[in-house]
Amino acid sequence: MYFGMFDPTIIILIPAIIFTFYAQSRVNSAYNKYATVRNRRGITGAQAARRILDSNGLTAVHIEVTNRRLSDHYDPRKRIMRLSPQVFNDASIASVSIAAHEAGHAIQHAKSYTPLKVRNLMAPLVSIVSNLAWPILIVGLMIISAGNAFQGNMIFNIGIICYASAVLFQAITLPVEFNASNRAIQQMNELDIIYIEETASAKKVLSAAALTYVAALAASIATLLRILALRGRR
């Protein structure tokens, strides 16, 4: 049985790894560039988020500051939007774009956007089974290696199902993120948060961020293919 770095099936992961590095470099490049470009209306990320939320009847959604860079997210359970210090305080193209994206998630939640509902329902279970996937897979491989292929493959198959649930979760995340970005652009234009000429720059920030989710899905699929290639190996 091959394992770890000596397993030739690791080649399956190489394209996804390269794509992941590319996506991360795109995010860093876009953010670093547009974090230094002040939006012409001088609106901070916090002000942009508040304007979008209030305009959509979401006055009960609170905005808080986190203490980590690019840790921005919307918590649907507590109805709180958390923005990193730079996004909260800065009046850059990057800040208002990211804040508007998170406001887009709040709008999705308020309107019961189906993919978001499915993702939120799946999240607790997926967080558990995805953590169990690798221990189960390793146990299965060890039993197969010990000569009990039937029992080992049964356990290994359970691990595959656990990991596949995480891949499905990643797939459902894509439309959620793309839709939030589309809502962000629409809201920023309709509420005059940015000028029309600044829309292309905002799209570059959000497109780069969305690419990381595509890369995450690609990496998950590649890993699942590798797991399938390992099935039954001795």
N, C-alpha and C positions, 0 to 999 in steps of 0.2 A: 504493500500500500504506500502510495506517495502521500507526503504531507508537507504543509508549510511551503517554504521557499523552494523545495526540491520537487514539488508537484508540478508537472508540465502543464496542467490545466490552468495554472496561474496566468498563462498567456492570454486567456479569455478576458482577463481583467485589464490588460494593458491599454486598449483603446479607451475604456471608460475612465481609467486613471488619468490619461492624457487629457481627455475632455473635461474632467473635473478641475484639473489645474488651469485649463484654458478658461473655463467659466469663472473660476475664482479670480483669475487675473483680470477678466473683463469687469467684474464687479468692483474690484479695487481701483481699476483705472477710471471707470465711469464715476465712481463715488469721489475719488480724490480730485478729479477734474472739476466736477460740478458742485462739489462742496465749497469750492473757492469762487464760484460764480454767483453773485448776489442776484436774486430775482428782482426785477425792476420795480415791483410794488413794495419791496422791503418787508414782506410778510414772513414771519418765522414759521417753523414747522408746527409749533403748538397753536399758533393763530390760524394757520390753514386748516388743521384738524378740527379745531373748535368751530370754525365757520362752516365746514362741511357737515359736521355732526348736527349742529343747530339747524342748518337749512333742511336737514332730512328728519327733523323731529326727534333727534337723539340727544336731547339736552341732559338726560340722566346718565349718559356715558361720561365718565370722568377721565381726565388725562393726567398721567403721572410721569415723573422722570425716573428712569433707571440709572444705574451707575456704570453701565457697560456700553462700549461703542458698538453700534449696529445691533443692538438687542431689542429693536423695536418690534412690538407685537400687540395684537388685540386679544384680550382675555374674555371670551364669550360668557364664561361662568359668572364672573364678577362684573361684567360690562365695564371693563377698564381698559383704556388704551395706554400702553407704556412706551414712552419714547426715550431714546438715548439722549444724553445732554446736548450733543451737537445738533441732532434733529430738532429737539425741543426749542433750543435757543437761537439757532442760526437762521438767517433769512436767505439761504442759498437755494438754488434750483434743486439740489439733491435733497435738502431738508424738507421742502414742501412736497416734493414728489413722494418721498418715503412716508411722510405723515399722511398724505392723501391716500396712499395705498392702504395703510392700516385703517383709515376711516372707511375705505372701501369694504374691508372685512366687517366692520361694524354695521354698514348698510346691508351687506349680505345676511348677517345675523338677524337684523330687524325684519328683513323681507323673507326670511326662511328660505334662502337660496339652497336648492336641493343638494348640490355637491358638498356644500359646507355642512349641512345637516348630517349627511352620510359620513363625512370625515370626522365630525365631532362624536358621532355615535360609535365609530370604529376605534377612535383614539385610545380609550382606556384598555380595551381588549388587546389591541395591536401592541401597545407598550409592554404588555405582559408576555404575550406569545413570541414576540420578536426577540425578547431577551432570553427566552428559553430555547430558541431555535438552534443556536450554535452548540450549547451543551448537549442537546438531544442528538444533533448530527454527529458530534464527536463520539458519543456513546455508541451510536449506530455503527460508525466506522470501526470502532474498536472491537465490537462484537463480530462484525464481518471479518475483520483481520484475524480474529481468534478461531475462525472456521465455521461460525454459525451464520451462514448467509441469509437464511430465511428470517430468523428473528432480527438480525441486524438490519436487514432491509426494511422490515416493518417499522422499526424504531426510526430509521433514517427517513422513511416516508413521512412520519409524523413531523420530523424536523423540517422537511421540505414544505409541508403545508403551513407550518408556523412561519417560515421565512417568506413564503408566497403571500401571506397576509400582509406583510410589511411592504412588499412590492406593490400590491393592490392599493395600499394606503398611499404610497408615493404617487401612483397613477391618478388617484382621485384628487390629490393635492394640486396637480397641474391646472385643471380648469378653475379651481378656487383661486389660485394665485393670478392667473391670466385675467380672470374676470375682475378681481380686485384692482388690478392695474388699469384695466379699461374704464372702470368706474372712477378711478382716481383722475385720469386724464379728462374725462367728461366733466367731473365736478370742478376741477381746477379751471377749466375753460368757462363753464357756465357761471361760476361764482366770481370770475375775474380775479382769481388768485395769481394767475400768471398771464402774461400777454401771449397772444396767438403765436408770435415769433419764438417764444420760449418753449412751445409745445414739443418740438423735435428734441430739444435737450432733455426735457422731462421724460420723454419716451425712451431715450437712450439709458437713463438711469434705471428705469423700471424694467426695460428689456434685459439689461445686464443682470439685474437681480433675479428675474424669472429664469434666466439661463441656468442658474445654480440648481433650481428645482428639476430642470430637464436633466442636468448632469447627475443629480442624486438618483433619479429614476433609472438612468442609463447604467449607473454603477450597481444599483440593486438588481436590475435585469441580468447584467453580466455575472454578478455573484450567484444568482439563481441558476444560470446556465452552467456555471462551474460546479455548483452543488449537484446538478443533475448529471454532469459528466463524471462526478466522483461516485455516483450511486452504484453499488455492487462491486466496486473495486476491491481487490485484495492486496 
